[in-house]
Amino acid sequence: MKVGDLVKVRFPTNDFYNGEEYIGIILTTSTTSNTMREIGCEEMWCFQTNSRRLINKFTDEIKVLSS
């Protein structure tokens, strides 16, 4: 995954968001930011909510739609 990739994300371990899919663009990755590397997350802009979301490649289901 790299900055600018279009992704679809599900949050299966989160009871509130479980089952919902969100589409967005990767803004920051753990390889481009020391802060993201420390917390082990990537950051995306979500089109449905018009907000930034932190996603975790170990617990969330992330599918790259285009790169």
Buried (B, 14 or more C-beta within 10 A) or exposed (E): BEBEBBBEBBBEEEEEBEEEEBBBBBBBBBEBBEEBEEEEBBBBBBEEEEEEBEBBBEEBEBEEEEE
